[in-house]
Amino acid sequence: MLSVSRLDQYYGGSHTLWEVDLEVPEGSCTCLMGRNGVGKTTLLRTIMGLVPSAGGEVKLSGVELTRRAVEERARLGIGYVPQGREIFPQLSVEENLRLGLLALGGRRSSLPERIFELFPVLATMLKRRGGDLSGGQQQQLAIARALVLEPKLLILDEPTEGIQPNVVQDIGDVLIRLNREEGLTVLVVEQKLKFARRVAQRFAILDRGRSVASGEIDELDDRLVAQYLTV
């Protein structure tokens, strides 16, 4: 589904990604892991076209994305939930959700009902401002906004960060349902090992901007955790 090959990226004179390789097979949930500051968010932003790459390839179902604009990548089927959620606090829940429709270029005018099946709390808060929601509710709104696109690939950057445990459980349930029951391909950046082992079938680890390990989630052993994930 998603194939990243020998991807390089620079911030000014700083080389942040070094020939990164990443494979996210169709129908999988893959967890991208690594300590803080190793390039995980930069990799996601480069995949989305929010920052330019300096070399390498990014392909979605064989389609080269490297020279395509952010909105075109969304139309091709990528839903993106950024770190920190980035909802619009002054807009209502419904307005935030409808912004997701803009990326479809007019192909759809109504919100898909399934987002309210997945996140029923949002149906009761459509007229509330996004900034008045709790952190967990804002995270659910951000995920729902990405799902409005009905994407082929859902990318999430630390969806459990700063979220209360009961909502973390709910988000995990939703990802499992989307991936295992509905076949949606998922790439999630996550540092909580328990959550990663629960939702993902595969893992990939970055260290200092380089790909250092990947495989089935059962292969994420104590040695790898100690070497690349513990602080």
Phi, psi and omega in degrees: 000295177249130179229120177246127185228122173051045185279128176244149177207144179234143164251106186060236179266005183265124179276107189262326176239131186243095175047052183286135172245139178207131176238128175240098184296149178302134179083000181266164163244114183248131180256122176267125189231167179150161179293169177300139174082013183267355175115010184295309180295321177300319179298314179297317181294328176288319176302321182279349181085011180283336169230147185282148173270158179251004180164161181096185185229147169231122181233141174242114183051041177085354181269123180291129183255347195306322184259010183265148180288162182304312184294330178290322177297322177295317180295331178285350172121024177252123171258132188235127176246103187286161173297136182084002171075310177056041170283170178263107190294333182274348178268155178288166176304314181297319179295320175301316180295319182292336175299329177297333180290336184299326182293344180277356176062036177085004181288343180213141181244345182247151179285135178294134183296335186295336179294331178278338171290321180286321182232074185300334180299330182291330180295334181270356186235022188302327184265357179280147177291143179302324180290346179271354180280156173291168179301318179294320178293323176297322179294320177297321177297318181296319178293316179300320179299321177292325182285342175305328179290347188050061188286162171276328182230127176251124179246127181232134180252103179050063184292345181260002184296123177069021184254142180295149189304322182293326178285326174303317178299316181296317180296319176300317178300317181295316180296320177297317179296313181298318185281307189275330181264326184253353174079014179288133176280135186229135169238119184231131169273127184206138178256345179281112184299319182299316180295315181300314180295331181286316190263334191260152170258339183227160177224158170217141183240134171254145173216119181053042175079010182238149172285125183238341180196152175198162179158193176291149185299331178292343179272359176281088189265178183298328180296313179295319179299313181294322185284323190237347188242330181283150181267000000 
